[in-house]
């Protein structure tokens, strides 16, 4: 878990970490199903070239509507 006081910015390091974790999940479980990385954040996600790997973003507004 990470805390951010504003929109979260995905970096190259974060992108590599997510891809590695997805690959490890497939190797360990042998799943043939799609994996959808989801970010749960208070303020949202900054749109940049590394944010494309995150399929969905759940914000505080989504949780308390």
C-alpha positions in Angstrom: 0.0 0.0 0.0 1.1 3.5 -0.8 -0.2 6.9 0.3 -0.6 9.8 -2.0 -2.0 13.2 -1.1 -3.0 13.8 -4.7 -3.6 11.8 -7.9 -1.4 8.7 -8.0 1.3 8.8 -10.8 2.3 5.4 -12.2 6.0 5.2 -13.0 8.1 2.8 -15.0 9.0 1.0 -11.8 5.3 0.6 -10.8 4.5 -0.6 -14.3 7.2 -3.3 -14.2 6.1 -4.3 -10.7 2.5 -4.8 -11.8 3.5 -6.8 -14.9 5.8 -9.0 -12.8 3.1 -9.7 -10.3 0.6 -10.5 -13.0 3.1 -12.9 -14.6 3.9 -14.5 -11.2 0.1 -15.0 -10.6 -0.3 -16.8 -13.9 2.8 -19.0 -13.2 1.8 -20.0 -9.7 -1.9 -20.5 -10.2 -1.9 -21.7 -13.9 -5.0 -19.6 -14.5 -6.2 -19.2 -18.1 -8.5 -16.3 -17.1 -7.7 -12.6 -17.8 -6.2 -10.6 -15.0 -7.5 -7.1 -14.5 -5.2 -4.9 -12.4 -7.3 -2.5 -10.3 -6.1 0.6 -8.4 -8.0 1.6 -5.3 -7.1 5.2 -4.6 -8.5 8.3 -2.9 -7.9 10.8 -5.6 -7.5 8.9 -8.9 -4.8 8.2 -11.3 -2.7 10.6 -13.5 -3.1 9.6 -17.1 0.4 8.9 -18.6 2.1 6.3 -20.7 2.4 3.9 -17.7 -1.2 4.2 -16.5 -2.4 2.1 -19.4 -1.5 -1.2 -17.7 -4.1 -0.5 -14.9 -7.4 -1.6 -16.2 -9.7 0.1 -13.7 -9.5 2.7 -11.0 -11.8 2.8 -8.0 -11.8 6.2 -6.2 -13.3 7.4 -2.9 -16.2 8.8 -4.8 -17.0 5.4 -6.3 -17.0 3.9 -2.8 -19.2 6.5 -1.1 -21.9 7.2 -3.7 
